[in-house]
Amino acid sequence: MRMIKDYRAITNGKYRLACNVLIPVILGVVLASIDIGVRKYYVTAVMLGVGAALMTAVEVMADYWGFGAICAKGCLGMDYLKTSTKGKAILRNALTADLLVRPVRIAICMAIVAVPYGIMVGNPVKLLCLSILFTADISVWALNITRYVQNVQVMSMLSMLASGASGAAVIYITIYPGLQRYAWLIVAALALLLPVGIYVTLGHMYRKVEASYLDVD
């Protein structure tokens, strides 16, 4: 509960509503509706990739408005926390909660997108896990770069590159028969990378928070 309270204290209510609820649900419903309307297998498969691409773009760009370039020296943007003895702990809890909520909101979107696949094609679990984990991994690992970026144009470019990589990978693995036999192996590798990414990124963010108190790089 403490972590949730600190996450709410750091992030804006509109940001949480948009990123954690509205965007995943609306995006999922729109893509699922297109899928149901077209009713073609290749479209059903591609929609999972499109969902992964769009959610990746949202994850990268939304963080710019949520936490910003907090790793860049002099750009923490939360110096008011240093006036409190609990400020450091609050920011750490908020950063931890942010990383943990990312896979959840991605899963919400992709689960909605996968509904037509389950109805029209078959069991969507493999492709659902693939799309969720691929997107979540990029979302988490990318923070080690994007939280140094202060320019919105650069962030937009990184967002497009990340979304293209995510969407193309999911679609290619979904459609290309030669990779189907390795799909579960890829899912396992991605599942391993996610907690490692969360651990590495948390450590990185914590070190930058500490450095901001000492005015060092």
N, C-alpha and C positions, 0 to 999 in steps of 0.2 A: 504493500500500500504506500509506503514511503516513496518508493521509486516512481509510482504513478503520480503521486502528488507533486514530486519535484519535476517530472516531465511536463505536467500541466502548468507548473509555475514558470518554466522556461519557454515553452512553446505557446504561440498564439492560438486561441480557441478556434478561429476561422481556419488556420492552418491545419489543425488536427481534424476538424470536421471535413475539410476538403480532401486532405491527403489520406486519411484513415478510413473514411466512410464514403463520401460522395463520389470521388473519382474512381475508386475500385469498383463500386457497385454500378454506377452509370456506364462506365467503360465496358464492364462485363456484360451488362444487359444489352447494350448496343451491338456488340460483336456477336452475342448469342442470337439476337434477333436477325441480324444479317445472315447468319449461318442457317437458321431455321427457314428464312425466306428463300434462300437459294437452293438448299437441300441437295448439295453436291458433295461427294466425299472429299475432293481436293480442297474445297472451300472450308469444310469442317476441320481439316488438318491445318490449313493455312491460318485460320482464325486463332488457333493457339499460338502460333508464331507472331501474329499481329498483336495479340494481347500481350505477349512477352515483350515485344518491341516497344509498344506504347507505355506499358508500366515501367519499363527501364528508363524511358525518357522522362516520365513523371518523377521517378525516384531521384534521378540525377538533378533535374531542374528544381524540384520542390525543396530539396535540401538547401539550395542557395537562399531561398526565402525563409527557411526554418532556422538553420544554424549558421549559414553563411561561411565565410572564409576564416573559421575560428583557428585554423592551424597556421595562418600567416601571421608573422610577427607584427604586433601592434594593431591587429584587426580582430581581436577576440570579440569585441562588441558587447561584452557582458561584464565590463569592469565594475559595474555596480555591485556585483556579487562579492567583490573583494572587500567590501565594507562590512561583510558579515563573516563571523567565524565559521559558519556553516555553508558559506558560498561555494567552496570547493567541492564539498560533498554533494550539494544540490546539483551542480553542473555534472558531476560524475554520474549521479543517478539518472539524470535526464539523458545523457549520452548513452548510457546502458539501455534505458527503456526504448530510446529511438532505434537502436540496433535490433532489439528483440521484436519490436512491432512491425518492422519492415517485412519479414517473411509472412506475417499474418495477413497484412493488407494485400500483399501480392497473391496469397492463397485465396483470399476472398474473390478477387477479380477472376483469377484463372479457373476457380471452381465453377463460377457462373458461365464462363466461356465454354467449359468442358461439358456442360449439360447436353447440348445438342449432339455432341460427339457420342456421348453415352447412349442417347436415344436412337440415333440413326446408324451408328457404326458398330459400337461395342464397348467393352470395358475401357474407360479413359484413364485408368489409374497411372499407367506407365507414362503416357504423354503428359498427364497432369503433373506428376512428380517432376518430370523433366523440365517443363516450362516454369514451374514454381521455383525449383532449385537454381536453374540457370539465371533467372531474373534476380532472385535473392542474392546469389553470389556476386553478380555484377554490382548490385545495389550496395552491398556491404564493402566489397573490396575497392570500389571506385572512390569511396570516401577518403581513402588515403591519398588521393590525388586532388579530388574536387574541392576539398576543404582548404586548399591553399589558393584556390582561384578566386580572384576578386572582381573579375570582369564578366559581365553577364553574357557578352557575345562569345567569349571563350567557353563559358559554361554551356551555352546553346550548342556550340560545335561539339563539345564532349558528349553532350546528351544525345545528339544525332548519331555520333559514332558508336556509342554504347548501345543505343536502341537498334541500330542496324546490325551490329554483331549478334545481339541477343535474338532478335527475330529471325535472322538468316540461319543461325545455328539450330534453333528449334524447328524451323520449317524443313531444313535439310535433313536433320535426323528423323523427322516425322515421315517424310516422303521417300527418301532414298532407301531402297530395299537392303542395300549392302550394310547399312548401319543399324538396321532394326535388330539384328542379333546381338549388338553391343549396347543396346539402349539401357538395359538394367545396369550394366557395368558403368556406363556414363552417369546414370542416376546415382549410383553408389559413390562414385568419385566426387560428384557435386555435393552430395550429402556430407561427405567428409570435409570438403572445402569450406562449407558454410560455418560450422562452429569454429574452425581454425581462423576464418576471416573475421568473425566476430571478436575472437580473442585478440588477434593481431591488431585490429582496428581500435578496439578499446584501449589496448596498451599504448598505441600511438596517440590517441586522443588524450589520454591521461597525462602522458609525458608533455604534451603541448600545453595542457592546462597548468601543470607544474611550472613549466618554463615561463609562462606568461606572468607568474608571480615573481619570478626572479629576473625578468627582462632579459632572457637569453634566447637563442635560436633553438 
